[in-house]
Every structure is written in C-alpha cells, then in structure tokens.
Amino acid sequence: MKKKSYELYALIMAGGKGTRFWPESISKKPKQYLSLTSEKSLLEETLERFDRFIPKEKRFVVTVKEQEKLCKASSKGKINSNGIIFEPTGRNTAPCILMSLASLLQKGLSEDDVITIVPSDHVILNKKGFHSTIKKAADFAHKNQQIVTIGITPNFPHTGFGYIQKGKLLNEEAFKVSRFKEKPHFELATEYVKSGQYLWNAGMFVAPIRVFLEEFAEHAPLMFKHFEALMDTVKNPVKLKKVYEKLPSDSIDYAIMEKSDRIAVMPANFDWNDLGSWDALSTVMEETHGNTVVKSDGEFFLNSADNVVFAPDKFVALINMDKHIVVVNDKVVMVAPVADAQEIKKIVEHLKKARPDLL
C-alpha cells in the first residue's frame, strides 16, 4: 500500500566516457568533468540544477572508482555526505540503476520514495522549468505507480537521438508511451518531427523505487534474480564486483522501458541539450563573430563562420573556413566538419590500438 506523500531523491549517472568529445574527454577526465559551457564542470552544473528543489542530503551520484577524485571534486558540498555510489565496472545503464537502487535501500531509503534518475552531461538553462517538470512527473509517478520518462519536443530532425511516440493523454501533461524508436535516418526523423507525435528521449526517469524493482522483476528477470545478492554485497566492493559481473549488460531502455506497459512520458517544460558531440555547443553558447568559441586566447576570423573552436591558451586564426570543429590541446590537433561530429568516436576506436596514451 503506497503512502499518501513521498520523499523525492535524485540519482545522477556520472560514469560515462564521452568519446565524441575527444580529445578533451579522455579516460582520465571524461566529458562530465569538463568545464565547457561555464567555469563549472557539467556534473557540478547538473547537481546545482537541483538547488532549492531537492536538498543535497537527498542527492546521490553513481560513477566508477577510477573517477573517484574527479567526482569528489565536482560534487563536494552538493550531495549526501555518503552520496557517491561506485559501480564495480562499466556495465551499461540497467545493471547500474539496479545496483544503485540496492545501494540506496541499504542507505535507508524506502521503496515508497520517488527517485529521479538523470545523466550528468546535459545542459539545461531553465531551472524553474526543470523543477516544475520533475515535480509533476514525480507526483504522477507516485499517484499512478508508473515510471515517467521526460521527453523533449523536437525542433529539428535530429538523427543522433532516440524518439518516443506519444500515446493517449493520461492527464493534462502526461502521455502513455506508445513506443520507443531507435535513432532514425534523416528522412524518418523528418517524418517524426512533422507528425508532432514524437519526443526526443532525454534519458531521464522518475518513479518510486518499488515500481522500478517490480518492472525489473517482470521484464529483466535474469538481471533481477541477482538483486538480493546485490543488497547483501553492496557494502563490500570485492563481493559486489563478483555479483555485478553476473548481470547481463543491457541499457535501461532495452531492459525495461521498451517492454513495460507502466511507462508514461511527460514533455519537458525546459530547454535541453545532451551535448552529445562538439557541434552541440553552438546551440548553448553565445556566438563570437559568427563562430562558437568555447575557449581560446584570442581569435581572428576571415570569411569564416559557423565553426566550433576549443583551444585553451591558444590564439586561433581561421581563413575561408566554414562549419568546422577545431580542437587543440597540448597533445592533439583535431579538425573535422561539423556535419561529421559523430565520427569523432572512430578516432577513439583507432587510438585504442594505435595510441592508447592519447585516451
């Protein structure tokens, strides 16, 4: 029997690698710890987005042990004093969430508590809109015992995002999820946007812990059968690792969201950018002479526009060059057309074998 009221908690997923932001995002300092849109890291900004909404004692971060120092530096004073949960090894989002729920229950949370799960590397400028959307999602999730995912109204046919098709309207703001769609090709993405039936999948989920667990039990039984063992070992890293490695490596979308009939989607009442790759910075930063200069020590542009430049402590000069990404650091120069920003991950694949020292 659910309680009439609920407590709201936040879980920030911060263990990713961010390969499309190479050469700045490397294994020693992945994307969520970079300062791209301000002086603060993306993880810091994510945590501060909950200020005056979810108190720091109710915020937790899940990451991997290799990122402990970076995570502590970015989250100091912004999360529960015992607020870092360590994933024993990178395993995909479904095992990570299941293990985190076990950890939260061991830390004293109740299955009636509502948890908001968000990524650590998104840019959202409208905090009030973010708060109101999450609050409405939490109220709906608690009242109806469902998982609410947040959808973003698309403003152009993006091929790098998954899409969610809206079903029937459940209340003033929430829709039943008709289906999740994989990243589409351009023509299909154009159809999705024109139809008005589709939202971008932002990878944010709000639900009572109990509902998450029930849906894991029903739709991911091979994973959920290890839940009791996770509960028993979550305070012992060595034993936890042995249990964790038995869990199938699935995304939360594939393990639960695409199968469950207890999923609602609520359109976001805020701006959103998932900063998937360098080109995305042009949508969240002010232009400098028609270009996006993230960092530099001055610049000169002649007949050059729509470029994205990241070159800390370097003077940058571009002549007759449009729509390119230019990234320079102490070890690497990388230049690529904006249209091919998604291809940067292929450099990372090459370097794994050829030059692991650059990762």
N, C-alpha and C positions, 0 to 999 in steps of 0.2 A: 504493500500500500504506500503510494507516494505521499510525501508531506505536502502541506499547502504552500509552504515557502521553500526556498532553496538558497544555497550558497553558490556563488559564481567564482570559478577559478580559471586561470589562464595557463596553458602549456605551449611554450614556444619551441618549435623544432629547429635546432641550430647545428646539425651535424653534417650538413651537405658540403660538397666540394666546389660547386660553381665553376665548372670547367670552361663555360663560354665567356668568362671574364678573365681568362688567361691573357697576358702574362702577370696581371696583378693578383688574380685569385690563384694561389698555389696551395699545395697541401699544408705548408707551414702557416698560411694565412688565407683561408677561404673567403669567399665573397662576403659572407655575413659579418666579417670583422673589418671590412674595408670602409673607409670614410669616402663616400662617393658624392652624395648629394649635400653633405654638410661636413662639419668637423667631427661629427659623431659617427660611430660605426652603424651599419644597418641594424645590427642586433640591439644596440643602445636605443636607436630610434623606435624599434619595434616595442621594446619594453616601456619606453616613455609614452608610447601611444596609449597605454593603459592607465596612465596617471589620472587621478580624480575619477576613476571608474572602477578598476579592480585594484585593491590595495596591494602593495608589494609583497606582503606576507602570503598572498594568495596567487603569486606568480611563480612559475617553475620553468626551467629550461632543460631540454634534453639534448645532449651532444655526445661526442666521443672523447675518450680520455686524452687523445693527442691534442685536443683543442682546449684542455682544461684551463691553461693560463690565459689564453685569449678570451675564453668565455667568462672567467672570473673578472678580468679587466673590464669587459663590456657590461657586465651585469651587477657589478659591485653597488650595493645600496639600492638595487632596483628589483630584487627578488627575495623570496623567503630565505632566511639565514641558512636553511638546509635545502636550497632550491635548485641545485644542479643535479640532474639525473644523468647517469652515464650509460649510454648504450654500449654493450660489451664489444661490438664490432658493427661496422656499417652493414645493414641488413634489409633495407627498404622500409617504407613507411608503416605498413601494417604491423610487423613484429615490433617496431619501435614504439608505436602507440600502445599496443597490448602490454608490453613490458613497462611503459611509463604509467599506465593505469594501475598495474600491480604495485609499482613503487609509491604512487600517490595514496593508494589504500593503506599501505604499510606506514605511511607518514601520518595517517589519522583521518584522511578524507572518508566521506561516506558515499555509498553507491547512489544516494539521492542527490549528491552535489552535481552541479552542471559544470562541464569543462569546455572551455573554448580552446580549440587547437588551431594555431596559426603558424605559417612559416616565418623565418627570421629575416628574410631578404626582400620584402616588399616595401614599396614606397606608397604611403597614404598620408596626404597632407590634411585632409578634413577630419580632425579627431572627433569633433562633435557628431558628425555623420557616422563615423565608425562606431562610437559608443552607442548611439541610438539603434543602429542596425543590429549590433551584437546583443543588446538588451532585449530587443524584440525577438530575436532568434532564440535567446535563452528562455524567455517567457513561453514562447510557443513550444520549444523542445520539452520544457518541464511539464507544461499543461497536457500536451498530447503524447508524451513519451516517444518522441521521434528524434532522429538526427537531422539537424538543419545544416545545410551547406550554403555558403554565401556565393551568389552568382553576380558577375559584373556585366552590366548592359554593354554589349559591344558597340564601339563607334567606328570600327572598320573591320574588314575580313582578315583577321589575324590567323596565320597558319601554324603558329607555334604554341597555341593554347588548345586544351580540350574544351568541349562545349557541353552545356546541359540543356536539354529540351524541357521546357515548362509544360506541365500537365494542367489539371484543373486547379482553379483557385481555391485554396483551403481557408484563408481568411483575407483580411484587407491586403496583406503583403506576402503571404507565403503560398507557394505553388507546390503541388505534388510533382516529384521528378518523373518525367515521362521516360527519359533515358539519358545516359551519358554517352557522349560521342568522342571518339579519338581525335587527335589533331587532324583537321581536314586539309585537302589540297585547296588551292585558291578559289576555284570555281564553286566548290561546295561551301567553303567559308562564306563566299559572297551570297549564296542562297540562304545560308543560315541567318546572316545579318539582315537581309531583305525581309525575311519571313517575320521577324520580330518575336519568334518563339524560342530563341536560344540565348543563353547567357554564357559568358566565359567562366570556366571552372577555376576559382581562385584558390582551391586547396585549403579552405577554412571550414572547420566543422564545430558545431555546438550541440551538445547533448548531455543528458545525465549519464554518469559513469555506468549505471546499471544497463542503460539501453545499448551503449557501445558493447558491453560484455555479452548481452543477450544476442546481439547481431553477430559478434564473433563466433559465439557458440553455434548459431544456426548456419552461418554461411562460410565460416572458415574453421570447421571442426578439427582439422589436422593441426592447425595452429593453436586453437583454444584448448586442446587437450593438455597443453603444457602450462596452462595458466596457474594451476595450483603450485606447480614446481617453481614457476616464476615468483609467486608470492612467498614461497619458502626460502628462496635463494637471493632475493633482490638486495639483501643487505650484505651478501657475501660475493664479491666480484668474481672470484675464481669459480665458485659453483654456478653462479649465474651464467657465466660465459658458456659452460658446458650445456646448460639447458637451452640457452638462447640459440646456440648453433643448430639445435634440432628443429627450430621453427622454419617453415617454408618462407622463402623470400618473396613476398608479394607486396604490391602497393595497396594502400587502404582503398583506393578506387576499385581495384580489381577484386580484392578480397571481400569487401562488404558493399561499398556504395552502388556498384553496378548490379548487385543481386538483391539487395534488401528492398522490401516494399514499405519501409518505415523511414523514407528519406523525403524531406521537403527542401525546397530551395527558396531563399529569400533574396531578392535583388538588392545589391548594395546601395546604400544611400551616401556613398562617398567615392572620391576619386581613387584610382588604383593603378599601380604599375608593378609588375612582378620582377622588373629588372632582370629579365632572362638573359640579356646579352648587351653589349656595349651600346648598340644603336638605341636601346630603350631610354638611355639618359637624355636624349634630345627632347623627350616628352615631359621631363620633370625638372629641367634646368633652364634658366634664362639664357637666351642666345647672346653671343658676343660677335658683333659684326657678321651676323648670319650663320655663325657656326656654334657648336656646343663645346665650350672649353671647360673641361672638368677641372683640370689642374695644369698650370704652366708657369713659367717665369717670364711671361710676355708673349705676344704673338704678332705676326704680320701676315695678312691675307690679301692676295691679289687675285681677283677674279676667281675666288674660291668660296663655296657656300655648302651648307648642309653637311659639314664634316663634324666628327666627334673626336676631340683631342684630349688625351690624358698623357701629360709629360711633366711630372713634378720637377721643379728646379731647372727646367729646360726652356730656352726660347724656341718657339716654333714658327717657322715660315712656310706657308703653302702658296704655290703659284699655279693657277689654272687647274685646280683640283676640286672636284665636287663629290659629295656623297661618299666619303671615305672615313674609315676609323683609323686613327693614328695613335698608337700606344707606345710610349718609350719609358723604359726604366733603366736601372744601372746595368742590366744584363741583356736586355732584349729590345729590339725594334720590331713592331708588328704593324703592318699596313694591310687593310682589307676593304673592299667595297662594302658600304652599309648593307646592301642587299644580301651580302654573303655572311652576315654576322653570325648566323647559326653554324657556319662551317668552322669556326674557330676551334670547336671541340675536336676537330680532326687533327689539328696541330698537336693537341694534348695527346691524342692516341699515338701519333708518330713519336712524340718525345718520351713516352713511357718506355720505349725500346731504345731510341737513339740517344736521348739526353735526359735521363731522369733527374739529373741535378737541376734542371730548369723547371721542375714541377715541385 
